[in-house]
Amino acid sequence: MLAKAEELAKYPNALRWDHTPEEMRALTKQLIDNSTKTINDMINNKEPRTFENVIQVLAKFENDFDIQSSQLGFLSQVSINKEVREASKDHEKVTGEFMTDLWMREDFYNCVKEYKKLAD
């Protein structure tokens, strides 16, 4: 049998049931930090907007964010541990606010709009 770290590396998107509330908070922060960096890098890219540096980046971002976020959010519905359920609900609140703020960013909108203009 593989050691836990090797198992996690082998199946990074596998649903885990053993998160602690502290780990969930750290994973939520890491997810938001990584997502912010990805989006900021896309926006701040000075090259002409292309499918690869806008749409492809967004598609990968959304896929990765959704997988990681839904795994942590799912525990709010199924965990038998009250603290894990509460940490999961906190995760959903924080990531929901993050996504709302992201979709309302003018620089984000302008980046996608610039791509559309060049793509047309």
C-alpha positions as CSV (number, residue, x, y, z in Angstrom):
1,M,0.0,0.0,0.0
2,L,1.2,3.5,-0.9
3,A,2.1,6.0,1.9
4,K,-0.5,8.7,2.4
5,A,1.6,11.4,0.6
6,E,2.3,9.2,-2.4
7,E,-1.4,8.3,-2.6
8,L,-2.4,11.9,-2.5
9,A,0.1,12.8,-5.2
10,K,-1.1,9.9,-7.3
11,Y,-4.8,11.0,-7.1
12,P,-4.8,14.8,-6.4
13,N,-8.5,15.2,-7.2
14,A,-9.7,12.3,-5.2
15,L,-12.4,13.2,-2.6
16,R,-10.9,13.1,0.9
17,W,-12.9,12.5,4.1
18,D,-10.1,13.1,6.5
19,H,-9.6,16.9,6.4
20,T,-9.3,18.7,9.7
21,P,-11.0,22.1,10.1
22,E,-7.5,23.7,10.2
23,E,-6.4,21.9,7.1
24,M,-9.6,23.1,5.3
25,R,-9.0,26.7,6.3
26,A,-5.4,26.4,5.0
27,L,-6.6,24.8,1.7
28,T,-9.2,27.5,1.2
29,K,-6.6,30.2,1.7
30,Q,-4.2,28.4,-0.7
31,L,-7.0,28.0,-3.3
32,I,-7.8,31.7,-3.2
33,D,-4.2,32.7,-3.2
34,N,-3.4,30.5,-6.2
35,S,-6.5,31.5,-8.0
36,T,-5.8,35.2,-7.5
37,K,-2.3,34.8,-8.8
38,T,-3.5,32.9,-11.9
39,I,-6.1,35.6,-12.7
40,N,-3.7,38.5,-12.0
41,D,-1.0,36.9,-14.2
42,M,-3.6,36.5,-17.0
43,I,-4.8,40.1,-16.7
44,N,-1.2,41.6,-16.4
45,N,0.1,39.7,-19.4
46,K,1.2,42.4,-21.9
47,E,1.1,40.2,-24.9
48,P,-1.9,40.4,-27.3
49,R,-4.9,38.5,-25.9
50,T,-5.2,35.1,-27.5
51,F,-7.3,32.0,-26.9
52,E,-4.3,30.4,-25.1
53,N,-3.6,33.2,-22.7
54,V,-7.2,34.1,-21.9
55,I,-9.8,31.5,-22.6
56,Q,-7.6,28.5,-22.0
57,V,-6.3,30.0,-18.8
58,L,-9.9,30.7,-17.7
59,A,-11.1,27.2,-18.5
60,K,-8.3,25.6,-16.5
61,F,-8.8,28.0,-13.6
62,E,-12.5,27.3,-13.5
63,N,-12.0,23.5,-13.7
64,D,-9.3,23.5,-11.0
65,F,-11.2,25.9,-8.7
66,D,-14.4,23.9,-9.1
67,I,-12.9,20.6,-8.3
68,Q,-10.9,21.8,-5.3
69,S,-13.7,23.9,-4.0
70,S,-16.5,21.4,-4.4
71,Q,-14.5,18.8,-2.5
72,L,-14.2,21.0,0.5
73,G,-17.8,22.3,0.2
74,F,-19.3,18.8,-0.1
75,L,-18.2,18.0,3.5
76,S,-20.7,20.6,4.8
77,Q,-23.5,18.2,3.8
78,V,-22.0,14.8,4.7
79,S,-19.4,15.0,7.5
80,I,-20.4,13.6,10.9
81,N,-18.0,16.0,12.5
82,K,-19.6,19.3,13.4
83,E,-16.4,21.3,13.2
84,V,-15.6,19.9,9.8
85,R,-19.2,20.9,8.6
86,E,-18.7,24.4,10.0
87,A,-15.3,24.7,8.3
88,S,-16.8,23.5,5.1
89,K,-19.6,26.1,5.3
90,D,-17.0,28.8,6.0
91,H,-15.1,27.6,2.9
92,E,-18.3,27.9,0.8
93,K,-18.9,31.5,2.1
94,V,-15.3,32.6,1.5
95,T,-15.0,31.1,-1.9
96,G,-18.4,32.4,-2.9
97,E,-17.4,35.9,-1.9
98,F,-14.1,35.5,-3.8
99,M,-15.8,34.4,-7.0
100,T,-18.4,37.3,-6.8
101,D,-15.5,39.7,-6.3
102,L,-13.6,38.2,-9.2
103,W,-16.5,38.4,-11.7
104,M,-17.0,42.0,-10.8
105,R,-13.4,43.1,-11.4
106,E,-13.3,45.7,-14.1
107,D,-9.8,44.6,-15.2
108,F,-10.9,41.0,-15.5
109,Y,-13.8,42.1,-17.7
110,N,-11.6,44.3,-19.8
111,C,-9.1,41.4,-20.3
112,V,-11.9,39.1,-21.7
113,K,-13.4,42.0,-23.7
114,E,-10.0,42.7,-25.3
115,Y,-9.7,39.0,-26.3
116,K,-13.2,39.1,-27.9
117,K,-12.3,42.2,-29.8
118,L,-9.1,40.6,-31.2
119,A,-10.9,37.3,-31.8
120,D,-13.6,39.0,-33.9
